[in-house]
Structure formats: C-alpha cells, structure tokens
Amino acid sequence: MSTDQNPSVPGSKDGTELIRFDRVTKRFGSNTVLDNLDFTVAPGKHVTLIGPSGSGKTTILRLLMTLIRPDEGTIRVDGDCLTHEDKGGVLHPAGEKHIREVRKKIGMVFQQFNLFPNMKVLRNITEAPVHVLGMSKDEAEERARELLELVGLTEHIDKYPTQLSGGQQQRVAIARALAMRPQVLLLDEVTSALDPELVAGVLDVLRDIAHSTDITMLCVTHEMNFARDISDDVLMFDQGKVIESGSPEKIFNDPENERTREFLSAIL
Amino acid sequence: MNSWSWSVVQEFMPRFWDGVIITLEALALGTLIAFTLGLFWALAQRSSVRWIRVPVVAFTEFVRNTPLLVQLFFLFYVVPEWGPSMSALTTGIVGLGLHYSTYTAEVYRAGIDGVPAGQWEAATALNLPRVHTWRAVILPQAIRRVVPALGNYVVAMLKDSPMIAVIGALDMLGEARAFSNETFTSEALTVVGVAFILIAYPASLLMRYLERRLVH
C-alpha cells in the first residue's frame, strides 16, 4: 500500500467532485486490472462505465464499495479517503472503523441481487437501517413501504426472496440499497442475470430514480439504450484505463477512439 | 437359553427403563454439547488470530482422529489426577459431546463455506457489523443447509452411546449385558436391539423430513 500520495490532495467539500480516484492501481496476481487510474465524478452525476469485459469496470465499483482494496493510490468519496486515514499528517492504510464510516455514503446493487434468502422482503430492507443507522423499527418499516411502492412491489412485502422473480428480487435489492440513503449508488450489471422480459421493469425503476433524485450513480452495464438514457457521462475503459469519456451523445454517435468504435460496433 | 421367555423380559424391564433413561440423557445432553461446541470450533477455526486458530485446529484434528473409547478412559481415569473428577454419566456425556463436536465442527464449516460470497458482499455494502452479519445473515443460512448432516451425527452418537458403559455409566445396553450375565439369559440383549431401532428409525425419518423442509 503506497503512502506517497500527497495528503493535501484537495477534498471535494467544494461540491465539484464526489468521487475521486488518484493513481489507483489494482492487480490480481500478475494481472494489472487498473493501471494508475485517475478519474472524478461530480455530485449528482450519473456516470456509465463501458468497455470490454476484463477492462476493470466492475473492479472500480468493488473498490468503491470496499469489497477489495487497491494496491496503490487513493480513493476519496465526498472528501473522505476510503483507502487511507490521516494520522498526524501521515497517511496510513484505512482501518475497519474508518472504512465503516466512509462506507455509509455508498450503496450497491449486485448482478446476482444478493438478497438475504433467510429474511422476508421487508426485513431485507429494514435490517441495515435498524442495525447500522439506528433507526427505530417503525420508522424503518415505514420507509421500506415507501421504497417498495417506488419499485412497485408493495404486495410482495411478506414474501421470501425465492418466491419472487429475478426482476422483482433486483427491485427489492434496489430498495434495500436506497434505504441506507447513500450519496452514491453503484450498479454492477444489474440486469445481466435477468431473463430478457424482466429487464425493462428494473431499468424503468432505475430511470425513475435517476430522474427524480439527486443521487450520484455509477453504473456498469451492457444496456446501451439505458446508458444513453440516464447517463450524464460515459467512460470507455480498456485495459484498466479510461480511453475516452464524454456525453452519451458524443460517445455513442461520434466516438473518437478506434477501440471505442470497435467496442460499440460489436455490441450495438 | 434357546427358548424365548417373556418372564425374563418382564424381569429385565425395570433395569431396562433405567438404561433407557441413561441412554436418552446421554444422547440429549451429548447432542447439546456437540452442536454448541462444534459451532464454537468452526468459528474459532476461521479466526484471523493465529493463536486461536492453530490450537483449535490441532485439538479438533486430534480428538477426531483418536478413538472415543480412549477419550472416555482418559476423561474418567486420567483427568481427575490433575483436574475435576466427574461422575461416570457426566464423563460419558462430556466425552460423547466433545468427540462429536469435532465432527459437527466440520459440518458447520462446510455449511459456512457454502454460503455464497455475495451474501458477505451484500452485508458489507449495507455496512452491517461483522458480528451481526454472522448472526443474522451467515449462520441462519449455513445451519439450515447442514441440519440433515447434523442429524446423522445424532443417530451415530446414539449408536456409540453404549461405550459409556465401559466407565460404568450403564446405558440400556450396559444394563442388558449386566442383567444377562447375572441371569444367564439373552432376552435382554434382544430387547435392547429392538429399542435401538425404535429410537434410531424415527430419528432418521425426522431428519429426512427436516431435509425436505429446510434444504432446497
């Protein structure tokens, strides 16, 4: 873990950036998945990461969610460093307590939903607000009902996840993530595990959330129409680096980079 | 000796019931110890602290790979030399429970390993505290899928329970052997054989029922 980063890297309390990657490198064995990556995301923006598989998109989300740690570099969310903590002017690798504090700002929806199968829908949503945020049970349930209404699943509140379709499970997972009121929502190929006819329902819910809230979204997807529809920015990844970025109009209609053109023509 | 006598059976009955009570007591309390201690071993074996993990792994391997009979003798004759001395029945229960806890530990371990990584990741993403993740997310799923395997060890423990007679805790087989030796009869052994089936078979059926209910 490198500690040679400048500790005075400006925070982002000025509101211009919510997420900041500084020279982040992540290797799995001899395979360098992210290579000295820099990028920032402004608050409230919806950013889509595209690129061939193995290009490091999902790794970015997993780093932000602290499911894995970078080998080098720093990651900041809302000015707080996820990877390091400042102890008397020296940066040390972040401890569990520090990470837990910063992690509150981030929520994630997974490709495989990862609902808790031993809990009914309602408790899947209320568990963390009650046990992490210290919300009262009544308040958490009230909020869970609102969120289930948002994702259109009010009538399934007393079912177990296995009694729901994949699309319904994924909508519960979205509600569960939102119940923690994160500033950043990470969406990791959230429709890839769904039968084709169930994709639209999930994307509609996300579109609603994208258009009606000021939550910052970071999205890895192969649904280019959805990316076009909700994104403010699209980042094209290849071999651990951002090779092109811009508005969805520019990237999808008029990409400059040869690799971007190849990638888009292969999947569109 | 070669004709069946109901009057012998009747004569054996009072001691038979004494034995049944010892057998069931050993089985119930032994199971309780095996199930709780096994879970404790399984969690300790995953500890990130080396000086917890390594001794526990070594101890459970040792107990699992030595005969229950030797352990019972050790607990009854050696441990009191420098430790607490327990009654024969208590020693038998502790011996059975301890021995089988090293097997249930493996069962729990398999169950815990079988919980998908995504469950841990979801718990992390929701910032659930680690202890709470174990209690509310991981263990309920892990235990649910290993109930049938745990049940098999209850039946195995029932079949091993006569071993406690070697240190003087007369279970139903111990009573039958004593009775048969005193009276030069064999009916008591048959009675006990049937009794084992009458306890073990419903237990197997219960396990199969739980398996259908809990594991999909």
Interface residues (C-beta under 8 A of the other chain):
Chain A: M65 T66 L67 R100 R103 K104 I106 G107 M108 F110 Q112 N114 L115 F116 P117 N118 M119 E127 A128 H131 V132 T162 R176 A177 M180
Chain B: P116 G118 Q119 E121 A122 T124 A125 L126 N127 L128 P129 H132 A136 V137 P140 Q141 R144 H216
